[in-house]
Every structure is written in structure tokens, then in C-alpha cells.
């Protein structure tokens, strides 16, 4: 996940109900230390999802 620069840093609006679900998930005892904050969770989730899609050859 690269560093922040003006070229690749941007603000993304996330649906409030999805953000609430993420917050509930990372607040659970078993996830509290694995995911420090919502941004980290979303970064990891998107990265993992894109890797899985690429492995399946559906890189459309």
C-alpha cells in the first residue's frame, strides 16, 4: 500500500451505513487489535478483495 503523496492521496466518501458496520466489526474484542481504525480496515479489505479478483483472472 504505498506512501501518501499528492498524486495518490485522495478523499473518498463512504456510505454511512457501511461505515457503521465497519466500526461495529472493528470494535469487537477479537478484532480490536488486528484493525486499529476504520481506514486501516478498509485499506486492507479493498487490497485483499482486489488481489482475490486478480487471482481469479477477472481483472476487468
Secondary structure, 3 states (H helix, E strand, C coil): CCCCCCCCCCCCCCCHHHHHHHHHHHHCCCCCCCCCCHHHHHHHHHHHHHHHHHHCCCCC
